Amino acid sequence: MQTLHDRARRFQQLHEADETFIMANAWNAGSAAILEEAGIAAIGTTSAGVAYARAVPDYEGCVDLGTALAATRCIAHAVQLPVSMDAENGYGHSPEVVFSNMQRIAATGVVGASIEDYCGDPDNPLYDIEQAVERIKSAKQATADLDYPFMLTARAECYLTGHEKPFAEAVERVNRYREAGAGCLFVPGISDLATIAELVKEVDGPVSVVMGLVGTPISLAELQDVGVSRISIGGSLARATLGLVRNAAQEMLQHGTFSFAEQQIVDQELCKLFANRK
């Protein structure tokens, strides 16, 4: 049985290693268990997947903190892997609220969490950089007294919010976040390898990227060659799963066939897998 300290130390080692690792994103205990059984090194939660599972959109405020914490706790307790929570913007604007919420997040059994600098204001979508830095400091301080290393990931949302100079702004922000205590740095929305490579050079710390979205496919080997530390997949696996459900429904209704069942894991295998985790 892996202790929290074991998982946290393993997560830290993955970020410090020369090899790129995949942190796949789960939205419930079952998907997390399947990912672990397949050999994934670490698991992140996906706020999008948690929202979709409840038939609500992936918008700020559609899933409250209590619901997100409950889903995260189920995932963290279903596996022996390091788990990091997609904590959106920390579920609050002020550093004080971020501090309190991050303590609640750590209590779920995760050994890391990501926090973004998107504030939700359509006219000024990013927190002022000084406020954003203070929020990272508070998130870091909230886990400082834990007896295991907690991996805080800081996200700069410059590309996703349409900033006029997204690369320069993102580099400045994530380097400031690193100074404030973030252990891993994440700039979602970059879809070309050349820009990712430049980001790795300009950023002082482990860099995480998200794959599985639209754009030119980039391989694990290519990302490792340019020095990326971690790859996540966001809500793409949850969306792919829901895509299978829709395609299966259309097949049954339009063709009266059931070939989708060829992709299923048989009941006996799933029961055995989940019974071993009870």
C-alpha positions as CSV (number, residue, x, y, z in Angstrom):
1,M,0.0,0.0,0.0
2,Q,1.5,3.3,-1.1
3,T,1.4,6.1,1.5
4,L,0.7,9.7,0.6
5,H,4.4,10.4,1.2
6,D,5.3,7.6,-1.3
7,R,3.0,9.0,-3.9
8,A,4.1,12.5,-3.4
9,R,7.7,11.6,-3.6
10,R,7.1,9.6,-6.7
11,F,5.3,12.5,-8.3
12,Q,8.2,14.8,-7.5
13,Q,10.6,12.3,-9.0
14,L,8.6,12.1,-12.2
15,H,8.9,15.9,-12.6
16,E,12.7,15.8,-11.8
17,A,13.5,13.0,-14.2
18,D,14.9,13.5,-17.7
19,E,12.1,11.5,-19.3
20,T,8.7,12.9,-20.2
21,F,5.8,11.3,-18.4
22,I,2.1,11.2,-19.1
23,M,-0.4,12.3,-16.5
24,A,-3.7,11.1,-17.9
25,N,-6.9,12.8,-16.7
26,A,-9.7,10.9,-15.0
27,W,-13.2,12.1,-14.1
28,N,-14.3,9.3,-11.8
29,A,-12.9,6.3,-9.8
30,G,-13.6,3.8,-12.6
31,S,-11.7,5.8,-15.3
32,A,-8.9,6.3,-12.9
33,A,-8.6,2.6,-12.1
34,I,-8.6,1.7,-15.8
35,L,-5.8,4.2,-16.4
36,E,-3.8,2.8,-13.5
37,E,-4.2,-0.8,-14.8
38,A,-3.0,0.3,-18.2
39,G,0.3,1.6,-16.7
40,I,-0.2,5.3,-16.6
41,A,2.4,6.9,-14.2
42,A,0.1,9.6,-12.6
43,I,-3.4,10.8,-12.8
44,G,-4.9,14.3,-13.0
45,T,-8.5,15.1,-12.5
46,T,-10.3,17.0,-15.2
47,S,-12.8,19.7,-14.3
48,A,-14.3,19.3,-17.7
49,G,-14.9,15.6,-17.3
50,V,-16.4,16.0,-13.9
51,A,-18.8,18.6,-15.4
52,Y,-19.7,16.4,-18.3
53,A,-20.4,13.4,-16.0
54,R,-23.0,15.6,-14.4
55,A,-24.5,16.9,-17.7
56,V,-23.4,20.4,-17.1
57,P,-21.1,22.6,-19.3
58,D,-17.4,23.1,-18.5
59,Y,-18.0,26.7,-17.4
60,E,-16.8,28.4,-14.3
61,G,-19.3,27.9,-11.5
62,C,-21.2,25.0,-13.0
63,V,-19.5,22.6,-10.6
64,D,-19.0,23.9,-7.1
65,L,-16.0,23.2,-4.9
66,G,-17.8,20.6,-2.8
67,T,-18.8,18.6,-5.8
68,A,-15.3,18.8,-7.2
69,L,-13.7,17.8,-3.9
70,A,-16.0,14.7,-3.7
71,A,-15.1,13.6,-7.2
72,T,-11.4,14.2,-6.5
73,R,-11.6,12.2,-3.3
74,C,-13.1,9.2,-5.1
75,I,-10.4,9.3,-7.7
76,A,-7.5,9.7,-5.2
77,H,-8.8,6.8,-3.1
78,A,-9.4,4.5,-6.1
79,V,-5.7,4.2,-7.1
80,Q,-2.2,3.9,-5.7
81,L,-0.9,6.5,-8.1
82,P,0.0,10.1,-7.5
83,V,-3.1,12.2,-8.2
84,S,-3.2,15.9,-9.0
85,M,-6.4,18.0,-8.9
86,D,-7.5,20.3,-11.6
87,A,-8.4,23.1,-9.2
88,E,-9.4,25.7,-11.8
89,N,-8.8,29.1,-10.3
90,G,-8.7,27.8,-6.8
91,Y,-12.5,28.3,-6.6
92,G,-12.0,31.8,-5.3
93,H,-10.4,35.2,-6.2
94,S,-8.6,36.4,-3.1
95,P,-5.4,34.8,-1.9
96,E,-7.1,34.1,1.5
97,V,-9.9,32.0,-0.2
98,V,-7.3,30.2,-2.3
99,F,-5.3,29.4,0.9
100,S,-8.4,27.9,2.6
101,N,-9.6,26.0,-0.5
102,M,-6.1,24.5,-1.2
103,Q,-6.1,23.1,2.3
104,R,-9.4,21.4,1.6
105,I,-8.0,20.1,-1.7
106,A,-5.0,18.6,-0.1
107,A,-7.2,16.8,2.4
108,T,-8.8,14.8,-0.4
109,G,-5.7,12.6,-0.7
110,V,-4.1,14.3,-3.8
111,V,-0.4,15.1,-3.9
112,G,-0.7,18.0,-6.2
113,A,-3.1,20.5,-7.8
114,S,-3.1,23.1,-10.6
115,I,-4.3,26.6,-10.3
116,E,-5.0,29.0,-13.2
117,D,-4.9,32.7,-13.5
118,Y,-8.2,33.1,-15.5
119,C,-10.5,35.2,-13.4
120,G,-13.7,34.9,-15.4
121,D,-14.0,38.6,-16.4
122,P,-14.6,38.7,-20.1
123,D,-13.1,42.2,-20.4
124,N,-10.0,41.4,-18.3
125,P,-9.8,37.6,-18.2
126,L,-6.5,37.3,-16.4
127,Y,-5.8,38.3,-12.8
128,D,-3.5,41.2,-12.5
129,I,0.0,39.6,-12.4
130,E,0.7,40.8,-8.9
131,Q,-2.6,39.4,-7.6
132,A,-1.9,36.2,-9.5
133,V,1.5,35.8,-7.9
134,E,0.0,36.4,-4.4
135,R,-2.5,33.6,-5.2
136,I,0.3,31.2,-6.0
137,K,2.1,32.1,-2.8
138,S,-1.1,31.4,-0.8
139,A,-1.6,28.1,-2.5
140,K,2.0,27.1,-1.7
141,Q,1.7,28.3,1.9
142,A,-1.5,26.2,2.3
143,T,0.4,23.0,1.8
144,A,3.7,24.0,3.4
145,D,3.1,22.1,6.7
146,L,2.3,18.8,5.0
147,D,4.8,16.0,5.8
148,Y,5.1,15.2,2.1
149,P,6.0,17.4,-1.0
150,F,2.9,18.8,-2.6
151,M,3.3,19.6,-6.4
152,L,1.7,22.9,-7.2
153,T,1.2,23.5,-10.9
154,A,0.7,27.1,-12.0
155,R,-1.2,27.8,-15.2
156,A,-0.9,30.9,-17.4
157,E,-4.1,31.2,-19.5
158,C,-2.7,33.7,-22.0
159,Y,-3.3,31.6,-25.1
160,L,-6.8,30.5,-24.1
161,T,-7.9,34.0,-23.3
162,G,-6.7,35.6,-26.5
163,H,-3.9,37.8,-25.1
164,E,-2.4,40.1,-27.7
165,K,1.1,38.9,-26.8
166,P,0.5,35.4,-25.4
167,F,4.0,34.0,-25.5
168,A,5.8,36.9,-23.8
169,E,3.0,37.3,-21.2
170,A,3.0,33.6,-20.4
171,V,6.7,33.4,-20.0
172,E,6.7,36.4,-17.6
173,R,3.8,35.0,-15.6
174,V,5.0,31.4,-15.2
175,N,8.5,32.5,-14.3
176,R,7.0,34.7,-11.6
177,Y,4.8,31.8,-10.5
178,R,7.9,29.6,-10.2
179,E,9.5,32.2,-8.0
180,A,6.3,32.3,-5.9
181,G,6.6,28.5,-5.2
182,A,5.0,26.6,-8.1
183,G,6.7,23.3,-8.8
184,C,5.4,22.8,-12.4
185,L,4.4,25.3,-15.0
186,F,1.7,25.0,-17.6
187,V,0.7,27.2,-20.6
188,P,-2.3,25.5,-22.2
189,G,-3.3,26.4,-25.8
190,I,0.0,26.1,-27.6
191,S,-0.4,23.7,-30.5
192,D,2.9,23.7,-32.3
193,L,6.1,22.0,-31.4
194,A,8.4,25.0,-32.1
195,T,6.6,27.3,-29.7
196,I,6.6,24.6,-27.0
197,A,10.3,24.1,-27.5
198,E,10.9,27.9,-27.1
199,L,8.7,27.9,-24.0
200,V,10.8,25.2,-22.4
201,K,14.0,27.2,-23.1
202,E,12.5,30.4,-21.6
203,V,10.9,28.9,-18.5
204,D,12.8,28.1,-15.3
205,G,11.1,24.9,-14.2
206,P,9.4,21.7,-15.3
207,V,6.9,22.4,-18.1
208,S,3.6,20.6,-18.6
209,V,1.7,20.6,-21.9
210,V,-1.8,19.3,-22.8
211,M,-2.3,16.9,-25.8
212,G,-5.4,15.4,-27.2
213,L,-6.9,18.7,-28.4
214,V,-7.3,20.0,-31.9
215,G,-4.3,20.9,-34.1
216,T,-1.3,19.1,-35.5
217,P,-0.5,15.9,-33.6
218,I,2.7,16.0,-31.6
219,S,4.2,12.7,-30.3
220,L,5.5,11.9,-26.9
221,A,9.0,11.4,-28.4
222,E,8.9,14.9,-30.0
223,L,7.9,16.5,-26.7
224,Q,10.6,14.6,-24.9
225,D,13.2,15.8,-27.4
226,V,12.4,19.4,-26.7
227,G,12.5,18.9,-22.9
228,V,8.8,18.8,-21.8
229,S,8.5,17.3,-18.4
230,R,4.8,16.3,-18.3
231,I,1.9,15.6,-20.7
232,S,-1.7,15.8,-19.6
233,I,-4.8,15.2,-21.8
234,G,-7.3,17.5,-20.1
235,G,-10.9,16.5,-20.8
236,S,-10.1,14.8,-24.2
237,L,-10.5,11.3,-22.9
238,A,-13.8,12.1,-21.3
239,R,-15.0,13.7,-24.5
240,A,-13.8,10.6,-26.5
241,T,-15.8,8.4,-24.2
242,L,-18.9,10.4,-24.7
243,G,-18.2,10.4,-28.4
244,L,-18.3,6.6,-28.2
245,V,-21.7,6.7,-26.4
246,R,-23.2,9.0,-29.1
247,N,-21.8,7.0,-32.0
248,A,-23.1,3.8,-30.4
249,A,-26.6,5.3,-30.0
250,Q,-26.5,6.5,-33.6
251,E,-25.4,3.0,-34.8
252,M,-28.2,1.3,-32.9
253,L,-30.9,3.7,-34.1
254,Q,-29.8,4.2,-37.7
255,H,-28.4,0.7,-38.6
256,G,-29.8,-1.6,-35.9
257,T,-26.3,-3.0,-35.3
258,F,-24.2,-3.2,-32.1
259,S,-20.6,-3.3,-33.3
260,F,-19.7,-0.7,-30.7
261,A,-19.7,-3.6,-28.2
262,E,-16.5,-5.0,-29.8
263,Q,-14.6,-2.2,-27.9
264,Q,-15.9,-3.0,-24.5
265,I,-14.0,-4.6,-21.6
266,V,-15.9,-7.8,-20.6
267,D,-17.8,-7.8,-17.4
268,Q,-15.6,-10.6,-15.8
269,E,-12.5,-8.6,-16.4
270,L,-13.9,-5.4,-15.0
271,C,-15.4,-7.1,-11.9
272,K,-12.0,-8.7,-11.2
273,L,-10.2,-5.4,-11.7
274,F,-12.5,-3.4,-9.4
275,A,-12.9,-6.2,-6.8
276,N,-9.1,-6.0,-6.2
277,R,-9.5,-2.4,-5.2
278,K,-12.4,-2.8,-2.8
